[in-house]
Amino acid sequence: MQIDFSNSLFNTDSFLRILPDDWRESIVPHWKAYADNANIYTLSTAHTLIGGGIVFSKTTPDMMYAKTISDKWFENGYLYIAYLWIDEKYRGQQLGTLWLQKLIQQFPNQKFWLSIENTNLAAFYIKNGFRVADKLMNNTNEEWIMTYDPIQN
């Protein structure tokens, strides 16, 4: 199966439709506010959108509770990866890893950061070259900040 990685900013609606409802509810109302600071990268076959993620260059509305921390990463040259999603029908095929690899190949000197609420995801990101850089609290939930730096990998 041929899988294509592409910048799909002009196909935003298709990507947003495959996201889980709670993710869609948190991003769609704010999309106009940060579309200028975002790029959507997707994985697809000839006829099917499999998954993708969004790369942001400024603090997003969902990260305003940690704006100081978020701004620090941007000021240090990092881009923020968010909403990385692979359609459940295609899970278990290393497609999340493929998406990260393709993103890193496209931007080989770029540093990235992300936050995870589900610490079970840490192993996935560590396997893909990320490291735990910080922890923060979102209300009563602990989140981990993970970073990728091509110089360290």
Secondary structure in CASP SS format (residue, H / E / C, confidence):
PFRMAT SS
TARGET T0000
AUTHOR 0000-0000-0000
METHOD secondary structure of the structure
MODEL  1
M C 1.00
Q C 1.00
I C 1.00
D E 1.00
F E 1.00
S E 1.00
N E 1.00
S C 1.00
L H 1.00
F H 1.00
N H 1.00
T H 1.00
D H 1.00
S H 1.00
F H 1.00
L H 1.00
R H 1.00
I H 1.00
L C 1.00
P C 1.00
D H 1.00
D H 1.00
W H 1.00
R H 1.00
E H 1.00
S H 1.00
I H 1.00
V H 1.00
P H 1.00
H H 1.00
W H 1.00
K H 1.00
A H 1.00
Y H 1.00
A H 1.00
D H 1.00
N H 1.00
A E 1.00
N E 1.00
I E 1.00
Y E 1.00
T E 1.00
L E 1.00
S E 1.00
T C 1.00
A C 1.00
H C 1.00
T C 1.00
L E 1.00
I E 1.00
G E 1.00
G E 1.00
G E 1.00
I E 1.00
V E 1.00
F E 1.00
S C 1.00
K C 1.00
T C 1.00
T C 1.00
P H 1.00
D H 1.00
M H 1.00
M H 1.00
Y H 1.00
A H 1.00
K H 1.00
T H 1.00
I H 1.00
S H 1.00
D H 1.00
K H 1.00
W H 1.00
F H 1.00
E H 1.00
N C 1.00
G C 1.00
Y E 1.00
L E 1.00
Y E 1.00
I E 1.00
A E 1.00
Y E 1.00
L E 1.00
W E 1.00
I E 1.00
D C 1.00
E H 1.00
K H 1.00
Y H 1.00
R C 1.00
G C 1.00
Q C 1.00
Q C 1.00
L H 1.00
G H 1.00
T H 1.00
L H 1.00
W H 1.00
L H 1.00
Q H 1.00
K H 1.00
L H 1.00
I H 1.00
Q H 1.00
Q H 1.00
F C 1.00
P C 1.00
N C 1.00
Q C 1.00
K E 1.00
F E 1.00
W E 1.00
L E 1.00
S E 1.00
I E 1.00
E C 1.00
N C 1.00
T H 1.00
N H 1.00
L H 1.00
A H 1.00
A H 1.00
F H 1.00
Y H 1.00
I H 1.00
K H 1.00
N C 1.00
G C 1.00
F C 1.00
R E 1.00
V E 1.00
A E 1.00
D E 1.00
K E 1.00
L E 1.00
M E 1.00
N E 1.00
N C 1.00
T C 1.00
N E 1.00
E E 1.00
E E 1.00
W E 1.00
I E 1.00
M E 1.00
T E 1.00
Y E 1.00
D C 1.00
P C 1.00
I C 1.00
Q C 1.00
N C 1.00
END
